Amino acid sequence: MNTSMVDIPILMSVLMFVVILLLIMGLFHYFQRYSKRAEFLERIREGSENWETNGRDPSKSDGRAKKRILTFLSSLGKRVTPAEPSDYRYTRIRFLKAGMRQANTPAIFWGTKTFLMICLLVCFFIVRLSVFELFNAYATLAVCIVLALLGFYLPDAWLSVRIARRRERIIEGLPDALDLLVVCVEAGMGLDGAFNRVAEEISLNNKELSEELKLMNIELRAGKSRKDALRNLATRTDVEDLNSLVTLLIQTDRFGTSIAKALRVYSDSFRTKRFQRAEEIAAKLPVKLIVPCILFIFPSLFVVIMGPAAIRIYQVFLNQ
């Protein structure tokens, strides 16, 4: 009887935890899907001059809900954000690498940290009330500390994943952008105009790289030197190949050599480097396939080849 009474609270707590987890995942998936839809509609609206909507736009209500959530997180983050954090520059650069340039991004980030910490602790205490006898004070304190740390560092993990994905997207679009840049410069365009044209041409194919090039053009129009604008581009993207291109352009501008020839040579070397990377990945495949072969393929072959012989030997010895 006591065992069943203990099992029921445990089952209720597990079910409650699963329901809360699924609810959070569902809300995250909902906002992520409709944000992508709103972004896609915005890109279509910007690209079409005669595009008109009939009736109510289904993304407006979702945009208002998202704006309310961001406003709430921003107001919460402003209350807990440090006045002068020591790593402000490092954190700001991380936001730029992730493509988040809004002024209230740090407040929203800290508000999300605080909100997750509170939500996880509240969910734990709800579960704690249903299984009160199974947790002592030390276990409760340990779980609270773990959940608080988890809620505090989850946004950092999400930010790192976003930075990595954005960097991969920029790396994927860099070869096409470099070829277009070479064509534009060899056709007689200036370097600034070539960057602007490349940013316009790849806007639909690679939005991340297009935004970075457009931001660099804005800095140039605002009066910043080309050297500083190129270095800011390399800092925001944090891509090794783009950093090498920026260094090449700065050195070419300093020594007065031909930009078209330098870009052509770099494009050829970059293409050779890509082929070498592909060959390196292909050469690593046999080594990576050893573990799956040992775990899955070789045991099956061993059973198929040695199985009949083992059965035959067993039958022979059994008859004796």
N, C-alpha and C positions, 0 to 999 in steps of 0.2 A: 504493500500500500504506500509506503513511504517512497519507494522507488518510482512509482507512477506519478506521485505528487511532485517529485523533483524533475521528472522527465517532461512534464507538461510546461512548467516555466521555461525550461531550456528550449523546448520546441517553439514556444511563443516568442522568445527572444531571438532565436535564429530566423524565424519567419519575419519578424519585424525588421531585423537588420537587412534581410534580403529585399524586402519591400522598399525600404528607404534607399538602399543602394540602387535598385532598379529605377526608382523615381528620379534619383539624381542623374543617372545615366540617360534616362529618357528626356529629361529637361535639357541636358547638354546636347544630345543628338538633335532635339527639336530646334534649339537656337542655332546650332551649327548649320543645319540643313537650310533653314530659312534665311540665314545670313548669306550663304552662298547664292541662294536664289535671288535675293535682293541685289547682291553684287553683280550677278549676271544680267539682271534687268537694267541696272544702272549703266553697265558697259554697252548694252544694246541701245539704250537711250542716248548715250553720248555719241555713239558711232552713226546713228541714223538722224538725218536732219528733218525728215518728214514723218517721223514715227509718232503716232498719237495713241493714247489709251482711251478705250471706250468703257465707261463705268469706273468702278472703284479699283484701285491698285491693291492686290492682296498683300503686298509687302509693306504697306503703310502702317497697318496695325502692329505687325511684327517689329517694324522699325521703332515705333513708339514704345512698345514693351521693352525692347532692347535698350532704348535710350533711358527709360525709367530705371532699369536695373543698373546701368552704368552710372547714372546720377546718384543712386543710392550707394553704390560701392565707392564712388568718388567722395561723397560726403562722409562716409565712414572712414575712408582712408586718410582724409585730411585731418581727422582727429588723432590718428595714431602714427602718422608719418613723422619721422624724425625731422627736426627743424633744419639741421645741416648734417646729413649723413656723411660719414667719412668716405664711403665708396660711391658717392653720388655720380661722379664722372664715369666710373666703371659700369654702374647700373644704367646710366643714360645711354652709354654706347651699346649695351646689350639690347635695350629697347630699339635703338636704331637698327641694329643687326636683324631684329625680328620684324622690322617694318612698321613699328608703332611710334609715330612721331607727334601724337597729340600732346598738348601741354599737361593734361590731367592724367596721363598714363601712369606716373608714379603713384598718384593718389588711388587710382583704380587698382593698381597692383597691390598696394598695402591693404586696401579695403577688402580685396579678395582673400588675402592671407588671413585677415582678422575674421571674415565671415566664415571661411572654412574651419578655422579653429573653433569658433563658437558652435557651428553646426555639428561638427564631429563630437564635441563634448556633450552637446544637448542630446544627440542620438545615443551616445553611450549611457548617459544618465537615465534615459527612457528605458533602455535595455536593463540597466542596473536595478531599476525599481521592480522589474518583473522577475529577476533572479537575484534577489537581495541576499539570500543566504549563501550563495555560492561565491561571493566576493568579500574578502576581508578588506581592511583599510589599506594595507600595503599593496595588494593587487589593484585596488581602485586607483591609488595614487600612481602606480606604474602605468596603468592603461591610460590615465589622463595625460601623463607626460608624453607617452608615445603618440597619442592622438593629436595632442597640441603640436608636437614636432612634425607630424605627418601633414596636418593642415597648414603649417607654416612653410614647409618646403615643397609642397605639391605645385604651387604656382611657379617656383623656380625650375622644377623639372619640366613643367609644360613650356616655359619660356625657352629652355634649352632645346627641347624637341622642335619648337617652332623655328628657332634659329637654324638648326641643322637642316630642316626641310627647305627653308628659304635659301640657304646656301646651295643645296643640291639643285634647286630650280635655277639659280643664277649660273651654276656651272653648266647645266644643260643648255642654256641659251647663249652662253658665251661664244661657242664656235660660229654660230650663225651671225651673231652681232659683230664678231671680228671680221668675217668675210664681207659683210655689208660695209663695215668701216673702211676696209681696204679699197673696195670698189668706189665708195664715195670720195675718198681722198685722191685716188688715182684719176677720178673724173674731173678733178679741179676744185673740189669744194674745200673750204677751210676746215680745220679740225673741229672747231666749235659747231659749225653748221653740220658737219658730218655726224657728230655725236647726237645732235638734235634730230637729224633725219633717221638715224638708226633707232633712236628711242621711239619715233613715231611708227616706224615700220614693224618693230617687234612687239608693239603694245598688246596685240591680240594673242601672239604666240607665247610670249614670256613677259607677263605683267611686272614681275619683281625687278628684272633687269631694266625694263623700260622706265619704271619709277625712279630707280637710282640714277639713270642717265639724265632723266628730266630734272631731277633735283640738282644734279651737277650743273646743268645748263642754267637753272635758276640762280645758282650761286655765282656763275660767271656773269650773268646779266646784272646781278646786284653789285658787282664791282670787285668781287673776290678774284685774286690772281688764279691763273690756270693751274699753277703748281699746288696751291692750297686746295683748290676744288678737286683735283685728281687725288690728292692724298686723303681728303675726306671721303671720296668714293671708295678708295681701297679700305679705309677704316670701317665704313658702314657695311660693306659686303663681306669682308674677311675671307676673301677667296685668294688662294696663292697665285693662280694664273692671272687674275685681274690685277693683283698687286705687282706682278712682274710687268704687265702691260703699262701700268701707271709709271713704274720706274723707268721703263723704256721711253715713254713719251716725255717725261721730265728731263731725262738726259738728252734726248733729241732736241728738245726746245732750248736747253742750256747751251749745247755745242753748235747749234745751227745746222744740223745735218738734215737730209731729206726725210720728211715724215712718211711719205709714200713708200720709199725704199725700206725704211725701218719697219713699217707695218707689214710689208710684203715678206720680209725675212722672218719677222716674228710669227706671221701666220703660217709660213712653211714649217718653222720649228715647232710651233704649237700643234700642227697636224701630225708631225712625226712623233711628238710626245704623246698624243692621244693614241696613236697606233701602238706605241710601246706600252702604254698602260693597258690596252686591250690584250696585247700579247702576254703581259705579266699576269693578268687575271686568268687568261686561258691556261697559262703554265701552272697556276696554283690549283686548278681544278682537280688534277689527278691526286694530289696530296689530300685535298679536302674530301675526296670520294672514298678514301681508305676507311674512315670510321663507319660510314653507312654500309660499305661492303662487308666489313668485319661483323657488324651488329645484325644485319638483315639478310644479306645475300649469301655469304659463306655458310651460315648455319643451315639455310634451306638446301644449298647444294650438298652439304655434308649429310643431311637427312635423306635426300633423294639418292645419293650415290651409295652411302654406307648402310642405309636402312634395310634394303633387301638382304644384303650380306649378313647383317647382324641378326635378322629374323631367321635366316637359314642356319646360322651357327647355333642359335638358341634351340631350334628344332632338333638339330642333330644331337646336341648334348642332352636334350630332354628325352629323346628316344633311348639313349644309352642308359 
